[in-house]
Structure formats: structure tokens, C-alpha cells
Amino acid sequence: MQTIIVGVDQSDTARKAAFTAAKIASACGSPLHVVMAVSRRKAVEVAGGGSDRWHLDWISTAEQFLDELIGELPGTAITRTVSLKDPATALCEEAERLEASMIVVGNRRMQGASRLLGAVATDVARRAPCDVLIANTTFERVED
């Protein structure tokens, strides 16, 4: 069974794409691999009340977010990667490395002028070594 990959960030639309990918992976009996791309920012120190201070870096924050998200997703065979590359490159390289059968991305920013400026979904669709599913994450379905 080939792996299904989903790209996420901390947005609600990415969360919807992750749930869509998890449902597909579960239905197919395939493992799910969640990928999050972060930029190379420096670590941040956050001050709390009094003398409390926390040292945060973007990779640790992303890993913590992914662990929490994975805990909410249906299915058991779920792995994760945090990448310092741009999102489309990270997804396509992970798909190639894992010989994935599908990449799932959300449709955020796929409308209007930004569609022409290289949304992640558009870039992935152009470069992916496997099938790409662009999940509906921005419009609510109307039930009859």
C-alpha cells in the first residue's frame, strides 16, 4: 500500500485537507504522511509573567503542532515531517522519497489572481511525481 501525503500549515483549511487525506488513507488501507514546511527563522524567546521565559524555535513548534494534529486524525499509520524547504518542494520530494501514490493539498488561494501567481496546490500539481488531489477546504457542502 502506497503512502498518501498531505501538506499542512496551521490554517483551518489545511486541517480540513488533513482530515480528507486521513479518510482516504484509512479507506484505502494506506499509511498517511503529514508534511509541514517552515521557514528558516531564528528562535524566539517568549516572556511570561514574572521571570518565566520560554525558548521556542519554529521546528519544535511545528513538530508539536503536527503531533497534536496527528492525534486528532483517524487512522493509526501516520508519520510526519517538518521541512525547511518551500511547501511545494517539500511535498514533491517527500512523495518521491516515499514513492507515494497521492499528495493531498487544500484549495485555499486557488481562486482569482493568486491562482496565477503560484499557489502551493498549483505548484504541486505541476511538479508532483504522483497523483494530486486538491481537497475542497474553502466551501461548505450543502446537503439536500
N, C-alpha and C positions, 0 to 999 in steps of 0.2 A: 504494500500500500504506500503510495507516494504521499509525501508531505504536502500540506496546504499551508501557505504562508499568508499572514495578514500584517499590514503595516498600520501602526497606531501612533498617535501622539496623545496629548491629554484632553482632546476635544470630545464632545458628546458624539459627533459624527464618527470619529474613529472608534469609539466604544461600540457604536451600532455595527460598524463593519466587523469588529472583532467577534461580536455575537453571531453575526451572519456566517462568518468563516467557521466558528466553532460548531454551529449547527450543521454546516455542510460536512465538515471533517467527521463529526460524530455519525452522521447518516452514512458516510462512505467508509467508516472504519479506518480513517486516515489520521495520522498524527498532525497536530497543529503547531506551527512555529510562529511566534509573535515577534515582530521586529519593530524597534523604535530607534529612530535616528535623532541624535542630539548634536548640537554644535559644540565646538571646542572652546567653551567659556571657562574662565578661571573659577576656582572655588569661591564660595561666598560664606561669609561669617554672619550669622543672624544673632542679634542680641535679644534676649528675653527680658523679663522683669528682673530687677536687681542685677546680680552678677552672672546670670545664666547666659551662656553663649553656645551656639551650635555651629559647627563647621560643615557646610554642605557642598558637595560637588555634583555636577549635573549628571554624571554617570550613575552615582549612587542613588540619586533622586529618581532617575529613570528606571533603574533596577527595582527600586521599591514600588514604584507605580506599576510596573509590569507584574510583579509578584501579587499585588493586590488585585489587578485586573484578571490575571490567570485564575486566582481563587474564586472569582465570580463566574467564570466561563464554564459551560457544560463540557464534559469530556475529561479524560484523565491523561492522555498522552499529549501534554502541552509543554513546549520548550520556549525559550526566549533568547533574544539577542539585543544588545544595545550597540549601535554603530555610531561612529563619528563621521560617517560619510553622509552625503545628501540622501534624502529618503528614497528616491528612485534607484540610485546606485546601490544602496544598502539592500533594498528588496530584491533587485535583479541578481546581485551577487549571492545573496543567501539562497535564492531559488536555484541558481546554478550549482552552488556548493552542495545543497541537499537534494538535488535532482527532483525538485518539487514538481507537482502536477499542475498547481494553480497558485496564483497570487490574488488575494482579495484586497481591494482598496475601496475607500469610500468615494462618493461623488461630490464631496464638498469642493466648491470653487470650479466646477466643471461647466458653469453657465457663463454666457456673455464674454466680455473681452478677456477675462483671466484664462478662459479656455484656450485662447490663442497664445498666451504668454507662458505656457508650460506647466500646468498644474501637475502635481505628482501622479495622479491617475493617468494623465495623458502621456507623461514621460515613461511610466512603467509599461503602458500598453505598447508603446513604440519599441521598447528595448527588452522586454521580458523573454526569457528562454522557454516559457511555458504559457499556458492559458492564463488570461486575466479576467477576473470578474469584478466589475465596478458595481458595488453594492449601493442600493438606494438608501442613503443615510440622511437625506435632507428633506424628503417629502413624506408625510404620513399617508399611509394607505387608507383608503376609505372602504370600509366593509359594507356590503349590501345587506 
